[in-house]
Structure formats: C-alpha cells, structure tokens
Amino acid sequence: MAEETRPAMAGEALRTSAGFFRGLSGKLLLLTIVFVMLAEVLIFAPSVATMRIRWLEDRLNTAAAAAVVVDGLQNVELPRSVQKDTLMATGTKAIVIRRKDASRMIALTDMPLEIQGEYDVANSTAVAAIRDAFDTLLFGGDRVIRVYGPLGESDATIELLMKDASLRKAMLVYSRNVFVLSLIISLITAALIFLAINRMLIAPIRRMTANMQEFSNDPADPARVLVPPQGHDELAVAGQHLASMQRELQKTLKQQKSLAELGLAVSKINHDMRNILSSAQLISDRLADVDDPVVKRFAPTLLRTIDRAVGYTREVLSYGRTTEAEPHRRFVALKPLVSDVAELLAIDPQSGIDFQIQMQDDLEVDADSEQLFRVVHNICRNAVQALTNHEPEDGRPRTVAVSAMRIGSVVTISVDDTGPGMPPKARENLFAAFRGSARSGGTGLGLAIARELVLAHGGTIALVEKPTPGTLFRIELPDRPVPLDAFRSKFRH
C-alpha cells in the first residue's frame, strides 16, 4: 500500500511545493510588469524633457505678456514695488527684452545673481533636452538659470533669470504621476496578458502535467490516457503525441504482462518437458543398441533431435529473461548442419516441396552450431509452412533453396523460397515478437529469435527484395577477429 501511494504523494508534493511566483504564471506576471516598466522608462526620458521645455515656454510666455506692456511705455521705469510684484507673479529674478540694437531691463531683483545654466528653449535638440532634464532632476533645486526664447513673432528675444526650484518641483510631481500611471498600466497590461496566456498556454500545460502525474500512478488504466485538445497549434499537437505515446505504452505494458505470464507458463511446462525428454533420451539410447538396420539408420537422427530438444529446454528460461546464452563459436561445417535442418523438417514427399542445399562441401562458418541451427531451422520452417499452405497458380515448383558462400572473412547464407511472399503487415513488424507473424495463429517468435542470435554473432539478417515471387532472407556472419598473440603462437609452433 505504501508503494502504491508514494507516486501520488510525490505528485501532490510537486503541485504544492512551488509558490505562485515560482510557477510559470507568477514568473509571467512579474516579467510582464518589468518589461512594461522598462518600456515606460524609455518613454519617460523624452516625455520629461518635453514637459520641462513646455514649462519653461509657459514662464517665457507669461513674462512676455507683462514685458510687452511695460516695453510699450517708452522711457518709463517701473517702480520697485511693481517690479517685485511682476517678478513674483512670473516666478523670476529678472526680465529682459533684447533686440539687435538695444536691450531693456523690465524688472530686476536687488540681490546679485550668479548664473549657473543657460537654456535656449527655441533651439534645443532632443538629446540636449533629455540631458538638461535629468541634470535638473538630479542636481537642480537651488541654481539660478538663464532662459531665453523669441518674443512672439518679432525679432526680439525675451530673457528670464530664475531659480530652478519650481521647475524641479514640477518635474518631480510629473515624474511621480508618470510612475504611478505606468505602474497602473503595467498591472492592467500584465493582468490581461496573464489571463490570455494562462488560458492559452499555462492551463493546457497544467492539464498535461496533471495527466502525466496521474498516468504515472497507474499506467495500465485506460481512463488515465490524456484526451488531447482539438486544434493544430503546438500544444494541441503535443497533447496528441502525448496521448499516442500513452496508448503505445499501455500496449507495451500489456505485451510485457502477457510475456511475463507466458514465461511463467513456459517455465512450468519446461520443467515437465525435461522429465519427459529425459525418459525419451533413455529409451533412444536403448534403441541404439537394437540390432535392426532400420533402427540403426534412424537412431542417430533421433538421438540428435532429442539432444537438441533437451538443449532448448535449458535455454528457454534464458530467453524468457530476454537474454540468449553467449555463442560458443567454432568453425562448423555448414552443409551437414543444413542437412540436419532438412531431416528435422521431415518434409512430406507428397507435398511436392523440394529442399535444395547449394553450397560447397568444405564451407565452414565461425558460429555456435546449435544457435546457427536454430536460425536456419526457424527460417526454413517458415518457408516450408508458407509453401504447404500455398498452391502456385502458374505451376511453378515448390522449392526451398539454402545457399551459402564465403567472401573473405564473411559467410553469406541465403534462404530462398518460391512461396507467396511476405505480406505487407508482416513486413512492417518483421522481427517483432508476437507481431511479425506472416500466417494466422503464428507468434512471430521464430524471426525474432533468429535476429537476436545473428546479432549475437555480430552479423546481420535481412529480407531481400527479388523480382520473382517468394521470400529471400540473407544472413551475413563475419569470422571472429584473430588476436595477434594467438596468430603468432600458431606459427611459432
């Protein structure tokens, strides 16, 4: 019970351990706010510079309105009290009108002024305006600056001397308002993006993640297979592939369960079969001593067949553990081995099937004789069964031909028949156990075992296309490389 609940507890821990801001949703929300704020910072620099220019232009326009009235009174100097009121109303320390030929002081404070900055609001570049704006924000507040610009449509210039404290205060208020507005916009934008992406991306990902956790708890339950979303976007395609993989995994698990049950059954049968074969082996040994020509003729074949059957019972459990015994290789005469295969097949003479062996008598192959016998026997047995169940329409002879030749250190063995050929369904799963059978009721284990044994020898096995009807399998087995020490010792003796 503890083992069954552990995956569920682990999955629940995965869902609850990460906080909101550690998940994709929280990270997406934070990143959206940060990116919007960065965009607002890039917008803030030119906007605060523009605000500063507009503020200075407003001061120039206000001072110009008063200066034009005073300038119209020729040779009249404003009383000191009026000048102070004018300077206080415009927030300046001095107002001057300059022309090409003359300048006139409209109002001036009593205190001496040290100018710490000069700004032409009419001819300021964007870069200079941004630079001056940040200079005022960071270092301003108690400096006297000189600001000038055109006086309306005339060729005169209005000039002001003023402290930048009011300007800096207005800029700070503007910056605060921009920051608050940017934050509100960021939150609204982040919320909208979050809701949209959460619906389109995060929610489907969460559903797939939760499904994978539930599926891992009980992969054999068909109800836990993901129902993929409809659509053609990336997440929909990923969900469809995930559902397909889960279905394939369930098929594999069912096959493995069937194989495990089959292995248990085979183990039980194997135990009893070995006892039966042991008894048959004792009887066959006694038959070998019978003085009868017919018995003496068939006794050696019977003995070899029973010995192979006993050997198979010993090896069947190792195949059930998905591993074959390591091949005990030596140079084996191939033609007698194929002749034993023909005898074991016991082809009925009335069937019209001709078994041909086409190879040199002295051809040897570096292989495990028992394993190679199983490979050739499995393929030839399939060929004989295909020919037995097939009636050629054009009167072609029923033939199974086993040929072999050596090229260098590689021996090529071909098993060619004139049967109906391999059906397309069998070709798709040619060497797959329980799926590669070409006949009804077959298991497909023969070719799967043959391929495993050939690969253990470092060779290859393949179905070869041919122009005539039938099936052609080709096996290539290389000789083992000879160690240098063994080569030298051979010639040394």
Buried (B, 14 or more C-beta within 10 A) or exposed (E): EEEEEEBBEEBEEEEEEEEEEEBBBBEBBEEBBEBBBEBBEEEBBBBBBBBBBEBBBEBBBBBBEBBBEBBEEEEEEBEEEEBBBBBEEBBBBBBBBBEEEEEBBBBBBEEEBEEBBEBEBEEBEEEEBBBBBBEBBEEBBEBBBBBBBBBEEEEBBBBBBBBBEBBBEBBBEBBEEBBEEBBEBBBEBBEEBBEEBBEEBBEBBBBBEBBBBBBEBEBEEEEBBBEBBEEEEEBBEBBBEBBEEBEEBBEEEEBEEEBEEEBEEBEEEBEEBBEEBEEBBEEBEEBEEEEEEEEEEEBEEBBBBBBBBBBBBEBBEEBBEEEBBEBEBEEBBBBEBBBBBBEBBEBEEEEBBEBEBEBEEEBBBBBBBBBBBBBBBBBBBBBBBBBBEBEBEEEEEBBBBBBBEBEEEBBBBBBBBBBBBBEEEBEEBBBBBBBBBBEEEBEBBBBBBBBBBBEBBBBBBBBEEEEEBBBBBBBBBBBBEEEEEEEEEEEEE
